[in-house]
Amino acid sequence: MQAMRPEPIRGPADPLRRRLLLASLSATALTYGCNTLRAGPHFASDPFTLGVASGYPRANAVVLWTRLAPNPLQGGGMDPTPVEVDWLIAEDEGLKRPSARGTAIARADDAHSVHVEVDGLKPGRDYWYRFHAGNATSPVGRTRTAPASGESLARFRFAFGSCQQYEQGYFGAYRDMARRELDLIVHLGDYIYESSWGARHVRHHTGGIPTTLAEYRDRYALYKSDRDLQAAHAAAPWLVTWDDHEVANDYANDRSPVTQDPVQFLAMRAAAYRAWYEHMPVPASMRPKGPDATIYGRYQFGDLLDMLMLDGRQYRSHHACLTGTSASPLADCPDRGAPERSYLGAAQEQWFAGAMRNSRAQWSIVAQPTLMAEADRKPGTEHGYWMDGWDGYSASRRRTIEAMSAQPNRNALVLSGDVHAFWAADLRADFAEAKSPVVATEFVGGAITSQGASLASVANMLGKNPHLRFGRADKRGYALMTLERKRCDVEFRAVDDEKNAASAARTLANFSVEGGAPGVHLGS
């Protein structure tokens, strides 16, 4: 962990103690290994080109993030020397009422990123923060701590989105998101794309397909240089998971359709996971160890909701039914329903079942990468399923949905991404049985920019899968969810034209879910 322990600000009564403690922190930081720390470098250009971010709020804590990168698309532009980065968090936007401050060390091994885990904060309130290094000061970001565990919370509002292929559009959805006062933003994967694809590109990736740590770092820097994405990060704390494009398209555990050598692929995965960590506002517990990182977990927000963040890539069984290397062809075979196959991996499945049983919140939110509802996609009377999604792991899906039925308040909501469309669905343990009870409700929040399926494809899926209650793939955007004690409201927000940098966003559709009665209710 790079950050020094935060110093609480105790007010004007003890300025001498504060000066002594800050001096002690600075002295402690002056040596890192055999390198001399640069306490005050002079930057010829702004080192905070990638903005600021916060995430993983707890009742008394939050993670603050930034990265020093004066030349972000050329490796960052920093020399290898560690640098002191001062940080401050305050109770007001003008930073006149500081709550804590300290010093973190930006190191070359971490691409000069810093992850500051600030504790000792007050629950359920807004804070503002900034960083300072040498002669440079970062923008100010807003964050918010979680309400205290067990606190009776009347309302909680957050946004969720995924799939932001940089070349296929501008991030106007994030500009719209940043203008709203949100308690939280949830990202469901495909934060970057490793490859170039799709039609009508409006901007371009730099470099080729990344395979090394330096190349993944530059790809993150390109995406994070977008001002609208920076604004959304600075507007609210984030929780994040990953999907496939953070590493390689359609990879499953230690196997990639495009990199057949497993040793080579795991080296790529290690580099990709490391770059993901370096650019996300995540705690040190998520720091990868080679090609492995534990990112799933449970986050409580008063007594109103538990947020369960899942990892759908790292532990899954290899693809079923496919003879070649591609996961794209629609297929069907008995193996996709084999009970030993798992989408989450045995350990994560067991953890999830326990978390659902033990949840006492009014709502349990399951945030995970891709459409969970069954989706027979092949036109006509034949059955065809996409093996890279939950349909390739149908027994595992059934166990996961059945685990949701153990939620005491019968209020499980699933947030999904990946499929480049807006969907609303009723989740049943047995999709083949019309009388099987609805256990949970699923919402897929579209894609920030990534190209969607055809109108005919969506119409076919709606026709063959009655539990899919709504579908649109012709618009890009995100979703807003508002939770109250007895009701959940969801608004799908879509930009008019993702190819237009100035495009406005507006409501595409509204839905509601009644407390204790899972299932989609379509709004006007």
Rosetta blueprint (number, residue, H / E / L):
1 M L
2 Q L
3 A E
4 M L
5 R L
6 P L
7 E E
8 P E
9 I L
10 R L
11 G L
12 P L
13 A L
14 D L
15 P H
16 L H
17 R H
18 R H
19 R H
20 L H
21 L H
22 L H
23 A H
24 S H
25 L H
26 S H
27 A H
28 T H
29 A H
30 L L
31 T E
32 Y E
33 G L
34 C L
35 N E
36 T E
37 L L
38 R E
39 A L
40 G L
41 P L
42 H L
43 F L
44 A L
45 S L
46 D L
47 P L
48 F L
49 T L
50 L L
51 G L
52 V E
53 A E
54 S E
55 G E
56 Y L
57 P L
58 R L
59 A L
60 N L
61 A L
62 V E
63 V E
64 L E
65 W E
66 T E
67 R E
68 L L
69 A L
70 P L
71 N E
72 P L
73 L L
74 Q L
75 G L
76 G E
77 G L
78 M L
79 D L
80 P L
81 T L
82 P L
83 V E
84 E E
85 V E
86 D E
87 W E
88 L E
89 I E
90 A E
91 E L
92 D L
93 E L
94 G L
95 L L
96 K L
97 R L
98 P E
99 S E
100 A E
101 R E
102 G E
103 T E
104 A E
105 I E
106 A E
107 R L
108 A H
109 D H
110 D H
111 A L
112 H L
113 S E
114 V E
115 H E
116 V E
117 E E
118 V E
119 D L
120 G L
121 L L
122 K L
123 P L
124 G L
125 R L
126 D E
127 Y E
128 W E
129 Y E
130 R E
131 F E
132 H E
133 A E
134 G L
135 N L
136 A E
137 T E
138 S L
139 P L
140 V L
141 G E
142 R E
143 T E
144 R E
145 T L
146 A L
147 P L
148 A L
149 S L
150 G L
151 E L
152 S L
153 L L
154 A L
155 R E
156 F E
157 R E
158 F E
159 A E
160 F E
161 G E
162 S L
163 C L
164 Q L
165 Q L
166 Y H
167 E H
168 Q H
169 G L
170 Y L
171 F L
172 G H
173 A H
174 Y H
175 R H
176 D H
177 M H
178 A H
179 R L
180 R L
181 E L
182 L L
183 D L
184 L E
185 I E
186 V E
187 H E
188 L L
189 G L
190 D L
191 Y L
192 I L
193 Y L
194 E L
195 S L
196 S L
197 W L
198 G L
199 A L
200 R L
201 H L
202 V L
203 R L
204 H L
205 H L
206 T L
207 G L
208 G L
209 I L
210 P L
211 T L
212 T L
213 L H
214 A H
215 E H
216 Y H
217 R H
218 D H
219 R H
220 Y H
221 A H
222 L H
223 Y H
224 K H
225 S L
226 D L
227 R H
228 D H
229 L H
230 Q H
231 A H
232 A H
233 H H
234 A H
235 A H
236 A L
237 P L
238 W E
239 L E
240 V E
241 T L
242 W L
243 D L
244 D L
245 H L
246 E L
247 V L
248 A L
249 N L
250 D L
251 Y L
252 A E
253 N L
254 D L
255 R E
256 S L
257 P L
258 V L
259 T L
260 Q L
261 D L
262 P H
263 V H
264 Q H
265 F H
266 L H
267 A H
268 M H
269 R H
270 A H
271 A H
272 A H
273 Y H
274 R H
275 A H
276 W H
277 Y H
278 E H
279 H H
280 M L
281 P L
282 V L
283 P L
284 A H
285 S H
286 M H
287 R L
288 P L
289 K E
290 G L
291 P L
292 D E
293 A L
294 T L
295 I L
296 Y L
297 G E
298 R E
299 Y E
300 Q E
301 F E
302 G L
303 D L
304 L L
305 L E
306 D E
307 M E
308 L E
309 M E
310 L L
311 D L
312 G L
313 R L
314 Q L
315 Y L
316 R L
317 S L
318 H L
319 H L
320 A L
321 C L
322 L L
323 T L
324 G L
325 T L
326 S L
327 A L
328 S L
329 P L
330 L E
331 A E
332 D L
333 C L
334 P H
335 D H
336 R H
337 G H
338 A L
339 P L
340 E L
341 R L
342 S L
343 Y L
344 L L
345 G L
346 A H
347 A H
348 Q H
349 E H
350 Q H
351 W H
352 F H
353 A H
354 G H
355 A H
356 M H
357 R H
358 N H
359 S L
360 R L
361 A L
362 Q L
363 W E
364 S E
365 I E
366 V E
367 A E
368 Q E
369 P E
370 T E
371 L L
372 M L
373 A L
374 E L
375 A L
376 D L
377 R L
378 K L
379 P L
380 G L
381 T L
382 E L
383 H L
384 G L
385 Y E
386 W E
387 M L
388 D L
389 G L
390 W H
391 D H
392 G H
393 Y H
394 S H
395 A H
396 S H
397 R H
398 R H
399 R H
400 T H
401 I H
402 E H
403 A H
404 M H
405 S L
406 A L
407 Q L
408 P L
409 N L
410 R L
411 N L
412 A E
413 L E
414 V E
415 L E
416 S E
417 G E
418 D L
419 V L
420 H L
421 A L
422 F E
423 W E
424 A E
425 A E
426 D E
427 L E
428 R E
429 A L
430 D L
431 F L
432 A L
433 E L
434 A L
435 K L
436 S L
437 P L
438 V E
439 V E
440 A E
441 T E
442 E E
443 F E
444 V E
445 G E
446 G L
447 A L
448 I L
449 T L
450 S L
451 Q L
452 G L
453 A L
454 S L
455 L H
456 A H
457 S H
458 V H
459 A H
460 N H
461 M H
462 L H
463 G H
464 K H
465 N L
466 P L
467 H L
468 L E
469 R E
470 F E
471 G E
472 R E
473 A L
474 D L
475 K L
476 R L
477 G E
478 Y E
479 A E
480 L E
481 M E
482 T E
483 L E
484 E E
485 R L
486 K L
487 R E
488 C E
489 D E
490 V E
491 E E
492 F E
493 R E
494 A E
495 V E
496 D L
497 D L
498 E L
499 K L
500 N L
501 A L
502 A L
503 S L
504 A L
505 A E
506 R E
507 T E
508 L E
509 A E
510 N E
511 F E
512 S E
513 V E
514 E E
515 G L
516 G L
517 A E
518 P E
519 G E
520 V E
521 H E
522 L E
523 G L
524 S L
